[in-house]
Amino acid sequence: MNFTRITAIAKKEFIQVVRDPRSLGMAIAIPMLLLVFFGKILTFDVNDVPLVVWDQDNTQISRDYILNYRNSSYFKIVGYFDKYKDLDGYIDKSKAVMALVIPEEFTKTISSGGAARVQAIVDGSDSNTAGLALGYANAITFRYNEKHISGAIEKIGGKIIIPVRFVPRVWFNPDLKSKNFIIPGLIAVIMMIVGALLTSLAVAREWDRGTMEQLISTPVRKNELIFGKLIPYFMITLLDVFIAVVAGEFIFHVPFRGSLMFLSIVSCVFLLGALCQGILISIATKNQFLASQLAFITTFLPAFLLSGFAFPIYNMPPLIQIFTRIIPTSYFITILRGIYLKGVGLKVLAAHVLFLFAFAVLMVFEANKKFIKKVG
């Protein structure tokens, strides 16, 4: 081996790298991006669990019990209500993970030496968070029992009386099976990544092969070219959705409680936006390698880390939470889990569906605007 020749080749390669600032930037930016994202978001601790409360007793003792939740870093009280319908609405719309219901004779029962039963309704669609929330609530109740009424254990006639008994009731996923929570979210993540990656190569491939000039010289309009390239991938990804739904039903046995028609319509809207995002990336980069890398970064990282699939959004830093509001996968995951586990429809999920529709329209418009039918 000749060291001089090796040095010459290495020098040439360095020059090539420096002359391609986009690839160099990605090579440096991706590790930093991953470090920041994983460092800030990757945590298995759960804090600020959204909690709603119905205090039927409304006395000083019941308020003292609620104060233990409010002063805890584990829970964040997002509403006080006076009927079950409001509690149901917050849980159905995923605005709350747990609802606390304090009975009307809470103080009277405790004062008479009895055990007051406090009901906790938990959204089991996120099995991990539900399990942790139940553990936190049990710990808070235990500490409350320890320090109240002679150390929370009152001996009457040799019998041990616990002032507060915590009675949990898990909705939607009573067995807290993680697959019921993971599979619907995984469908959304996969569809976003696959959809954008497939179409990110559609236009860039034409530039790399030198066939774009031939397409430009034809009478085909730019919107016709975009939609013509879009249709095959739309049908392929729609088939992927069908396969995923069938697999969820017959292989993973995930309960499906909603409308199949509603799921199909919403999936079409989401896929249109995801595919057009890939087309937009392909048009902007004009390079297959760069397009695939950019599509992966703009879909995988947000879809996996920032959508609520792996980690609860309310547990992220406030600045990151604001950023998650523009990620379409987070809305689609909420819709899928709502359809699968809660059986809710457009009435409850209207805001999420509207965002997906707006995202699809925006991507179609931007792709059509960005593509210019001329060389150079």
N, C-alpha and C positions, 0 to 999 in steps of 0.2 A: 504494500500500500504506500502511495506517495502522499506525504503530508501536504505538499504544495497544491496538488490537484484537489485534495479534500477541502483545503482552505478556500480554493477558488470556487468550488461548487457551493460551499456553505455561504460564501460572500454573495454569490449570485442569488441564492435562495432568500437570504436576508433582504436583498434589494427587491425581490418579487413580493415579499411579505409587506415591506414598507410601502410599496407602490399600490397595495390593495388595502387602503385604510379601513374599509368597511369590515373585512374579515379580521383585520388586526384589532379593530375596536371591539368586535364580538368576542374575540379570543380573550381580551382583557376584561370586558364588561360582564360576560356570562359568569365567571367565577365570583366576581364581586357581587353580582346580583343574587346569585344563589346563596352566598354567605349572609348577605343582609336579610334576604327573605327567610331562610331557614333559621337564622339567629333570632329574628324578631317574632316569627310566627310559630316555629316548631316548638311546641310545649304541650305537655300532657296534663298540665294543671288546668283546672276549670275555675274561672272567677267570673263574678258579675252575671250569674245565671239569672235571666229575666224571670221575675216572680210577680204574680198578681195575688191580691188578698181580698177575701170577703170576711170581715169581722162582724159576725152576727151579734156578738155579745156587746162589743163597743164599750168596754169598761177599762179602768186603769190597769187591771191585772192582764186583760187580753192585749192591751196596747204594750204593756211591758214585755209580753211574750213575743209580739211582732217586732219589737225593738231589737231583739237578739238577731233577727234576720237582717234588719236594716243596717245594723252596725257591723255585720259580718262582711268580709271581703268576698265571700262565696256567692252572695245573692245581691241582686239589684231589683228593688221593688219598682215596677213600671206602671202600677195601677191599683187603685182601691175600688171595689165594686160592691153592689148589694144584691146581685142575683147571678144564678148559674149561667144564664145566657151570655152575659158579658165575659165571664171566665172562659166559657167554651169558645167564644169568638176569638179571643186572644191566643188560645192554644191552637185552634184550627188554622189561624193565619201565621203561626210560628212566631208570634210576637212575645210569647211567654213559654217557658219550659215547664214551669210548675205553678199550680194554683193552690193557695192555702185557704182552707175554710175553717173558721173557728166557730163552734156551735153557740147557740143563743145562751145557754146556761153554763158557759165555761167557768165564770167566776163562782157561781153558786155551787157547782159540783166540786170545785177545788176547796172552797171554804167549808163544805160539809164533810171533807175527808174522802171524797170520791176521786175517781180517775176521769178527767175530762178528755174526751177523744177529739183530736184535731185531725181533720181530713186533708190529705195532700193528693191532688190530681196531677199526675206527671205525664208529659208528652214522651212516650216511649219510642217515637219514630227515630230519635237519636239515642240509641241504646247506651252508648258510652256516657254521654252527658247526663242522661236520665239516672243511670246507676250512681254516678258521682253526686248528683243533686240529692238523691235519696240518702246517700251516706252523710252528706253535709247536714241535711235537715235532721236526721237522726242524732247526729252529734250535738247540734244546737239544742234539741229537745232534752237530750241527756244532761247537758250542762245546766239548762234551766231547772231541771228537776233536782240537780245536786244542790243548788244554792237557794231554792225556795222551799218554804214550809218546812222549817227545821232541816235544812239540807236536802230538800226535795224528797225525802223519804220519811213519811210520818207513820209512826208505829201506834196503831190503835188496837188495843187488846191483843198485842203480840202479832198482829197482821201488818204486813208491809204494804203501804199504799203509795203508788206512784202518781203524783198529781196530774201529769199530762201523758197521755198515750198517743203516739204518732201512728196514724192509720193511713198508709199509702195506697193509692189506686192508680195503676199504670194503664194509660190508654194507648190504643193503636198497635202496640207491640208488647203485650203483657209479659211475655217470656224474656223480653229484652235481648232478643237474638240479633247479633251484630249484622248478619247477612241481610236481614230485612231493612237495615239502615244503609248498608254499603251498596247493594246491587242497584237500586234506583239512582243513587248518586253516581255510581260508576258508569252507568249507561250514558248520562249526560256528559261526563268527562271524556269518555271514549269518542262519542259522537262529535264533540267539539274539536278534539285533536285530529281525528281521522278526516273529518270533513275539510278542515282548513289545510291539512297536509296534502290531501289529494289534489285539490284545486290550485294550491300554491305553485304547482309545476305546470299547470295547463297552458298558460301564456308564455311563461319563461322558457318552456321546452321549445316553443316555436322560434324564439329568438336564438337560442343556443344552436338549433339545427339549421338556422338560416331560412326557414320556410315562412317566417312572418311576412317578408316582403311579398311573397306570392299571395298570401291571404289579403294583404292590404290592397293589392292591385285588382282584386275581385270586387264585384258590386255589393258584396255582403257588408251591411252596416255594422257599426261597432257594437250596438246593443244586441244585434242578431248573433254576432260572433261570441259575445259573452254568454248569452243564454244558451246558445248551441253547445258551448263547452260545458255549461253548468248542468244540463239535463242528464247526461249519463252518470255523473257523480252523484247527483241528487237521487237517482233511482238506486244506485249502489248503496249509499248511506241509509236510505229509507229501508232497504232490505236488511241492512245491519241492525236497524232499530227493531224490525220484526223478529229477527233471530234472537236479539237480546231479550225481548219481551217473552218469547217462547222459552228461552233458556231459564229466565227468572221464574217462570211458572212451573215448568216440568223438571228442571234440574235442581234449582236452588229452593223451590217451593216458597217463594216470596208471595205473601198475600196480595191480591189485586182487588181493591175494593171500589175503584172508580170506574169511569166511562172509557172504554176502548176508543170510541170515536173522538172524544175530547183529547185523549193522549195522541192520537194520530194527527189531529189538526195542529196541536201545539208543537209536535215534533217536526212537522213540515215547516212551520214558521221558524223554528230554531235552526233547522238545517239550512234553510235558505240564507239566513244571516251568516252562519258559520262558513258555508261554501263561498259566499260572496266575499267574505273576509279573506279567504285564501286566494280568490281571484284578484282582489285588490293588491295583496302582497305580491302576487305573480306579476301583475302589470307594473308595479312600482320598481321591482328589483331587476327584472329582465334577465335573471340568472338563476338556474335551477338550484345550485348549491346554496346560494344566499337566501333564496325564497324558502327553501325547506327549513333552513336554520331559523329564519325569522318567524316562520309559521309555528315552529315548535316552541320558540320562546314566548310568543304572544298567546299561545293556547295552553300549553302544558302547565307552565308555572302558574298563571292565574287560575286555570281550571282545577288544578290539583291542590294548590296551597291557599288561594284567596276566595274560593267559591263557597266555603262552608262544607265541602266534601270531607276533608280530613280533620279540620280544626274549626270550632265554632267561631263565627265572625265576631260575635260580641266579646270574645276573649282576646281579640287582636288589639293592637294600639289604635287610638282614635283616628290617626291620620290614615292608617291602612284600612280602617273600616269605611272611611269616605271613598277610598279608591275601589273597594269591593262593590260599590253601588253601580259601577259602570261595567261590571263583568257579567255578560249574559248567562254564563254557565251557572252562576249562583242563583239566578231566577229560575232557570230550567230545573235545577236540582230541587228547589223548593216545590215546584210544580209536580215533578215526578214523585217525590215523597208524599205530597198531598194526595195525588191520585192513587198511588199504590196503597199507602197505609191508612190514610184518613178518609178516602172516598169522597173528597170535596171536589167541586167543579168550578166553573167560571165565576160564580157569585163570590166565592172566597178568594180565588186566584186571579181576579181580573187585572189587578195592578201589575202582576208579574207577566201576564200574557201581553198586556199593552206594551210593556218595556221590550219584550222579545220582538213584537211586531215593529216597533219603532227602530230597533236595532237592525232588523232585516231590511227595512226600507232605506235606512241610512247607508248600509253596506252596498245595496243595489245601486243607489244614487252615486256614491263615491266611486265605485268600480266603473260605472258608465262615464263619469266625469273624468276620471284619471286616464282612461284609455284614449289615446289619440291615434287616429288611423293615418299615420304617416311615418316615414323612415327618418331617423336622425334625431 
